[in-house]
Amino acid sequence: MFNARSLAIALSALVGLTSAAQAQLDPAVFTAGTESGTRYNANGSTTYGPNSVMYTDCYVYASGGSHLRLNQLNLGIRRVGSVTTLAPEVGLEITVVEMTWNGTTYGLGATVATETRQLAASESAYTENVVLNWPDVATRPVVNLQTTTQGANGYGGFWVGVRFTGPNAANGNNGWRVVYEPTPGRAINNFGIFNANTGVFTPTFWFGQTADATTGTLRDNPARFMVSAYGVVTDAVAAPADQFYGRTFEHTSYWRPTDAADGVGSKTWYSNCFTPAAAGDVFTPSKIVMGILRGGTSTTAAPAVGLEMSLVEMNWDGAAYTPGTVVASQTFQLAATTATSLERVAWEFPNPATRPHVALNTSNATNAGLGGYFVAARLIGDSLTLAGSNGPRIVYAPGIGASWLGFGMYNELDVFTNYAFGNYANGTAAGPAKPSRFHTECFGAVGPATPPPPPCPADLNHDSAVNASDLSTLLGNWGGAGGDVNGDGITDAADLAALLGAWGACP
């Protein structure tokens, strides 16, 4: 019997050789993860109908960039045929669509490319690699990346849509291949469907949970589709030179400490952070940022809550990392909100003379070249406040620095324990670990400990100079303590004389 798969592979190879001769392939910016054992075809469902479109969300590392110029897209379509039952011939309509964000929901924006393909019938079971090439630089699709939510963390998003077409569009022997999380790039563990029957787009479909056959633990099934994208991100902005840890990709959820079986809202959680360092180095922060998800709505506000952040040294006993000395801490008050958004709480250290030095643990040989410390935090409030919709934002691995998959917390026995959020799974087989890190960003300097700069008490705004700005501050606080230069608790003529005597650059 004629083997359509052999012909398809031969034609694909020929197309690939032709394309390679026309233009060199750009780097991979998004590459789908390992295949699960399943496929999906919404066009075979009476719920959605033959003209419905399935969309997978793709996030590429943009580092502040706003556009992606595509060179090639690869899509995995699962064909389940046999000698007796063919995977029938089917058409594909493939679209590249910009992503929108209205503050709550991802949506569909402008369509920047549409391609069609016809897949021949197959008597084999395999994943067909459907290739879309744009060898001419002048005609390549340029995607305006949605960076309102993810761009601050280094990622920009877009959609790739698929619709099966033709008389066999509903045949379940053809379907979009389901995969685990991507290798380059990021994706959330769900996908979107435009329902042709209702005209409604929903961006958060997923495949639910499956109980592990041995333990009974519920695990999220993978809900991503096989897409690989090659291209160039343009007008990118480099990460800040003083950022040593962070630029993570946000997950779609957050964690409430009151959800922990062995913890309460006042428990402290510890985010592990590692930065390039040598033995004896310290981390001197200029700013620490923690992302707190505020899950408010117009009917139920996320209540006002306190947040205590701490910088904590890390110990290593040869087997485990544990918290050491608390070097610095600061408390913030977050107002109630009816919005669902990420609040980036910034703990700043504007005065170089008073910045803390966090000793970096570098004694673990398996982390050679990295120094570790903890950024810890806890929510503060009564039981009702702590049960409200506030909590640290869950994220994937950092783009700068390193961490392990998990976070620390003291359990009910006062033993420091590492926690994780389980694994994704397909069927009964455990898949990749879920993200269990929190949104943390660290700015500053790493290196040998250095003494603070000489004191310059007349520099009231800490800009390393005594000038008109400091004079204005002193005069505006006359009789109070805000312009006190000589340390006697009151701003008066003696402080004015001291400021004028120190006029100019600080030593």
C-alpha positions in Angstrom: 0.0 0.0 0.0 1.2 3.5 -0.8 2.9 5.1 2.3 1.9 8.7 2.5 4.2 9.3 5.5 7.3 8.4 3.4 6.4 10.9 0.8 5.6 13.5 3.3 9.0 13.1 5.0 10.8 13.2 1.7 8.9 16.4 0.7 9.6 18.0 4.0 13.3 17.3 3.6 13.3 18.8 0.2 11.5 21.9 1.4 13.9 22.1 4.3 16.9 22.0 1.9 15.4 24.6 -0.4 14.6 26.9 2.5 18.1 26.5 3.9 19.5 27.5 0.6 17.4 30.6 0.6 18.0 31.9 4.1 19.8 30.9 7.2 17.6 29.9 10.1 17.3 32.4 12.8 17.8 31.3 16.5 15.1 29.3 18.3 13.2 31.7 20.6 10.5 29.2 21.6 10.9 25.4 21.5 8.2 23.0 22.7 9.1 20.6 25.4 8.9 16.8 25.4 5.8 15.2 24.0 3.1 13.8 26.2 1.1 10.7 25.1 -1.9 12.7 23.8 -3.3 14.9 21.1 -6.3 17.3 20.9 -8.7 18.4 18.2 -11.4 20.9 19.2 -12.9 20.7 15.8 -14.2 17.3 16.6 -16.3 18.6 19.5 -19.9 19.6 19.2 -19.2 22.2 21.9 -16.9 24.2 19.7 -17.6 23.3 16.1 -15.7 23.0 12.9 -14.6 26.6 12.6 -13.2 26.9 16.1 -9.5 27.7 16.6 -7.1 26.4 19.2 -4.4 28.8 20.4 -1.2 28.1 22.3 0.4 30.9 24.2 4.1 31.5 23.4 6.4 33.7 25.4 9.9 34.6 24.1 12.7 36.2 26.0 12.4 39.8 25.0 14.5 41.6 27.6 12.3 44.6 27.1 12.0 44.1 23.3 8.6 44.8 21.7 8.7 43.0 18.4 9.5 39.5 17.1 10.5 39.0 13.5 9.7 35.4 12.6 11.8 33.3 10.3 10.1 29.8 10.8 7.4 28.1 12.8 7.2 24.3 13.4 4.0 22.7 14.6 3.5 19.2 15.8 0.4 17.5 14.5 -0.3 13.9 15.7 -1.4 11.4 13.0 -2.7 8.1 14.4 -3.1 5.9 11.4 -2.7 2.2 10.7 -2.8 -0.1 7.7 -6.5 -0.8 8.4 -7.6 2.7 9.7 -5.9 5.7 8.1 -5.4 9.0 9.7 -7.4 10.8 6.9 -6.2 13.6 4.8 -6.9 16.9 6.5 -6.3 20.6 6.0 -4.7 23.1 8.5 -5.2 26.8 8.8 -2.4 28.3 10.9 -2.4 31.8 12.3 0.1 34.0 14.1 -1.9 36.4 16.3 -0.8 39.2 18.6 -1.7 39.0 22.3 -3.7 41.6 24.2 -4.1 42.1 28.0 -6.9 44.2 29.6 -5.6 43.9 33.2 -7.4 40.7 33.9 -7.5 38.5 30.7 -5.4 37.7 27.7 -7.1 38.2 24.4 -6.6 38.0 20.7 -5.1 41.0 18.8 -4.2 41.5 15.2 -3.5 38.5 12.9 -0.1 39.0 11.4 0.2 35.8 9.4 -2.1 33.1 8.0 -0.9 29.9 6.3 -2.7 26.8 5.1 -1.4 23.3 4.7 -2.9 20.0 3.4 -1.7 16.8 5.2 -2.0 13.6 3.2 -3.6 10.5 4.7 -1.3 8.3 6.7 -1.2 4.7 7.7 1.4 5.4 10.4 1.3 6.8 13.9 3.7 9.7 14.3 4.0 13.4 15.0 4.1 15.3 11.7 6.4 18.4 11.7 4.5 21.1 9.8 6.9 23.8 8.8 6.1 27.4 7.9 9.0 29.3 6.4 9.5 33.0 5.6 12.9 33.1 3.8 12.5 36.6 2.5 13.5 39.0 5.2 11.2 41.7 3.8 8.1 39.6 4.1 8.6 38.0 7.4 5.8 38.4 10.0 6.6 41.0 12.6 4.7 40.4 15.9 4.1 43.2 18.3 4.8 41.4 21.6 2.4 41.8 24.5 4.7 42.9 27.2 2.3 44.7 29.6 2.4 41.7 32.1 5.4 39.7 31.1 7.7 42.3 29.6 8.9 43.7 32.9 10.1 40.1 33.6 11.9 39.7 30.3 9.2 38.0 28.2 6.8 39.0 25.4 3.8 36.9 24.3 1.9 36.0 21.2 -0.5 33.2 20.1 -0.2 30.5 17.4 -3.6 29.2 16.3 -4.6 26.0 14.5 -7.9 25.1 12.9 -8.5 21.7 11.1 -10.3 22.1 7.8 -12.0 20.0 5.2 -14.4 17.1 5.3 -12.2 15.3 7.8 -11.6 18.2 10.2 -13.5 16.5 13.0 -11.6 13.2 12.7 -9.9 12.5 16.0 -7.0 10.6 14.4 -5.5 14.0 13.6 -4.9 16.4 16.5 -2.5 19.0 17.9 0.3 17.3 19.8 0.2 18.0 23.6 3.6 18.6 25.2 5.1 19.6 28.5 6.6 23.1 29.2 8.9 24.5 26.5 12.7 24.5 26.7 13.6 27.9 25.3 10.9 30.4 26.0 7.9 30.0 28.4 4.2 29.1 28.3 1.5 29.0 30.9 -0.1 25.6 31.4 -3.3 26.2 29.4 -4.4 27.2 26.0 -7.1 29.3 24.3 -10.1 28.4 22.1 -12.2 30.6 19.9 -15.6 29.0 20.1 -17.1 29.3 16.6 -20.5 28.3 18.0 -20.7 31.2 20.5 -18.2 33.7 19.1 -16.4 33.7 22.5 -12.6 33.4 23.0 -11.5 31.8 26.3 -7.7 31.8 27.0 -7.6 29.5 30.0 -8.5 26.0 28.9 -6.6 23.1 30.4 -6.9 19.3 30.7 -7.6 19.1 34.4 -5.9 16.8 36.9 -5.1 13.1 37.1 -4.6 11.1 40.3 -1.3 9.4 40.6 -1.9 5.6 40.4 0.4 4.9 43.4 -0.1 7.8 45.7 -3.5 9.2 44.6 -2.0 12.7 44.5 -3.7 15.0 42.0 -1.3 16.4 39.4 -2.0 18.9 36.6 -2.1 17.4 33.2 0.0 19.3 30.5 -2.1 21.6 28.4 0.4 23.1 25.9 0.8 22.3 22.2 3.9 21.6 20.2 5.2 24.8 18.6 8.8 25.9 17.8 9.5 29.5 16.7 12.6 30.8 15.2 13.3 34.5 14.8 14.9 37.7 16.1 13.6 40.0 18.9 14.2 43.6 17.8 14.6 46.8 19.8 15.5 44.9 22.9 16.6 46.6 26.1 19.3 45.0 28.1 18.8 44.0 31.7 20.0 46.6 34.3 23.7 46.3 34.9 23.1 46.1 38.7 20.5 43.3 38.6 22.0 40.1 40.0 18.9 38.0 40.4 15.4 37.9 38.8 13.7 38.6 35.5 11.5 35.5 36.1 8.5 34.5 34.1 5.2 34.7 36.0 3.1 31.7 36.5 -0.7 32.2 36.5 -1.2 31.8 40.2 0.0 32.8 43.6 0.4 31.1 47.0 -1.4 32.0 50.2 0.6 31.0 53.3 -2.8 30.2 55.0 -3.2 27.4 52.5 -0.3 25.5 53.9 -1.3 22.5 56.1 1.6 23.1 58.5 1.8 26.9 58.4 -0.2 30.0 59.2 -0.3 33.4 57.6 2.4 34.8 59.8 4.9 32.2 58.8 7.9 33.4 56.9 8.6 32.0 53.4 12.2 32.0 52.1 13.1 32.5 48.5 16.5 31.1 47.7 18.7 33.3 45.5 22.1 32.6 44.0 24.4 35.1 42.2 27.8 34.8 40.6 30.3 35.1 43.4 33.7 34.0 44.8 34.5 32.9 48.3 34.3 35.8 50.7 32.1 37.9 48.5 29.1 39.8 49.9 25.9 41.1 48.3 25.3 44.8 48.8 21.8 45.6 47.8 20.4 48.8 46.3 16.9 47.4 45.8 14.9 44.2 46.5 11.6 43.7 44.8 9.0 41.1 45.7 5.9 40.5 43.6 2.7 40.1 45.6 -0.4 39.1 43.7 -3.5 41.1 44.8 -6.5 39.1 43.9 -9.2 41.7 44.3 -12.5 42.0 42.4 -15.2 44.7 42.2 -17.2 42.7 44.8 -14.5 41.3 47.0 -11.4 43.4 47.6 -8.0 42.0 48.3 -7.7 43.4 51.9 -5.1 45.7 53.2 -2.2 43.7 54.5 1.3 44.2 56.0 4.4 42.7 54.3 7.6 42.2 56.2 10.7 41.6 53.9 14.0 40.4 55.2 17.5 39.7 53.9 18.9 36.5 55.4 22.3 34.9 55.2 22.3 31.2 54.0 24.0 28.4 55.9 25.2 25.1 54.3 25.9 22.0 56.5 27.0 19.7 53.7 23.5 18.5 53.1 21.0 21.3 53.2 20.7 25.1 53.0 19.1 26.8 56.0 18.6 30.4 57.1 21.3 32.2 59.0 21.6 35.7 60.3 18.9 38.2 59.5 20.9 41.1 58.1 18.1 43.6 57.5 14.3 43.8 57.5 11.6 46.3 56.5 7.8 46.4 56.8 5.4 47.7 54.2 1.6 48.4 54.2 -0.3 47.4 51.1 -3.6 49.1 50.6 -6.8 47.2 49.8 -7.5 46.8 46.1 -10.4 45.8 43.9 -8.0 44.9 41.0 -6.3 41.6 40.2 -2.7 42.6 39.6 0.9 42.1 40.5 2.2 44.6 43.1 5.9 44.9 42.9 6.9 45.9 46.4 10.3 47.7 46.2 12.6 47.8 49.2 15.2 50.4 48.4 18.5 51.3 50.0 19.3 54.8 48.6 22.2 55.6 50.9 25.4 53.7 50.0 26.7 54.4 53.5 24.0 52.4 55.2 23.5 49.5 52.8 23.7 46.1 54.4 26.4 43.5 53.5 25.0 40.0 53.0 27.6 37.3 53.3 27.2 34.9 50.4 27.5 31.1 51.1 29.9 29.7 48.6 30.9 26.5 50.3 28.7 24.1 48.3 31.1 22.7 45.6 28.1 21.7 43.3 27.3 25.5 43.1 30.8 26.6 42.3 30.9 30.2 41.3 27.6 31.0 42.9 26.8 32.6 46.3 23.5 32.0 48.0 21.3 34.0 50.3 17.5 34.2 51.2 15.0 36.9 50.5 12.3 36.2 53.1 8.9 37.6 53.6 5.7 37.2 55.6 2.2 38.7 55.5 1.0 40.6 58.6 -2.6 40.9 59.7 -5.5 39.3 61.5 -6.9 35.9 60.5 -9.5 37.4 58.2 -6.9 39.6 56.4 -4.5 36.7 56.0 -7.3 34.6 54.5 -7.9 37.2 51.8 -6.6 37.2 48.3 -3.0 38.3 48.8 0.1 36.1 48.3 3.5 35.9 46.6 3.4 35.5 42.9 4.6 32.0 41.6 7.2 32.2 38.9 9.5 30.0 36.8 13.3 29.9 36.9 15.0 33.3 36.9 16.6 34.7 33.8 19.4 36.2 35.9 21.0 34.3 38.8 19.9 30.9 39.8 17.7 29.1 42.3 16.5 25.6 43.1 12.9 24.5 42.4 11.2 25.1 45.8 11.1 27.5 48.7 11.8 27.2 52.4 9.6 27.5 55.5 9.7 26.4 59.1 7.1 23.7 59.7 5.0 23.1 62.8 8.0 21.4 64.5 10.2 24.5 63.8 12.2 22.5 61.3 13.3 24.3 58.2 11.8 22.5 55.2 11.9 22.9 51.5 8.5 22.9 49.8 7.4 22.3 46.2 4.1 22.4 44.4 4.2 18.9 43.0 4.5 17.8 39.3 2.6 18.1 36.1 1.5 14.7 34.8 -0.1 12.9 31.9 -2.2 9.9 32.9 -0.3 8.3 35.8 3.2 9.3 34.8 4.7 12.2 36.7 5.9 15.0 34.4 8.1 18.0 35.0 8.0 19.7 38.4 5.6 22.6 38.8 7.1 26.1 39.5 7.5 26.7 43.2 9.5 29.9 43.3 8.4 33.4 44.1 8.7 36.6 42.2 11.9 38.1 43.6 14.4 40.6 42.0 17.7 41.7 43.5 19.7 44.7 42.5 23.1 45.9 43.9 26.7 44.8 43.8 28.5 41.6 44.5 32.2 41.5 45.5 34.5 41.7 48.4 33.2 43.7 51.4 34.2 47.3 51.2 34.0 49.9 54.0 31.2 52.4 53.6 32.1 55.9 52.2 33.1 58.6 54.7 30.1 60.1 56.5 28.7 63.2 54.9 25.9 64.2 57.3 25.1 67.5 55.5 24.2 65.4 52.4 20.5 65.2 53.4 19.3 63.6 50.1 22.2 61.2 49.8 23.2 62.2 46.3 26.9 62.4 47.3 27.0 66.2 47.3 26.0 69.1 49.6 24.1 71.6 47.4 21.0 73.7 47.0 18.7 70.7 47.3 20.1 69.9 50.8 19.8 73.6 51.8 16.1 73.6 50.7 15.5 70.5 52.8 17.2 72.0 55.9 15.2 75.3 55.6 12.0 73.4 55.1 12.5 71.5 58.3 13.6 74.5 60.4 12.8 73.8 64.1 12.1 70.1 63.5 14.4 67.1 63.0 14.4 66.6 59.2 17.3 68.9 58.6 19.4 68.0 61.6 23.1 67.9 60.5 25.0 67.9 63.8 22.9 65.3 65.5 21.4 67.3 68.3 17.8 66.5 67.3 16.7 70.0 66.0 17.3 71.9 62.9 18.7 75.4 63.7 21.5 77.9 62.9 24.2 75.4 64.0 23.0 73.0 61.3 22.9 75.8 58.7 26.5 76.7 59.5 27.6 73.0 59.3 25.9 72.6 55.9 27.4 75.7 54.4 30.8 74.6 55.6 30.5 71.3 53.9 29.2 72.8 50.6 30.3 70.8 47.5 31.1 67.1 46.7 31.2 64.7 49.6 34.6 63.3 50.4 
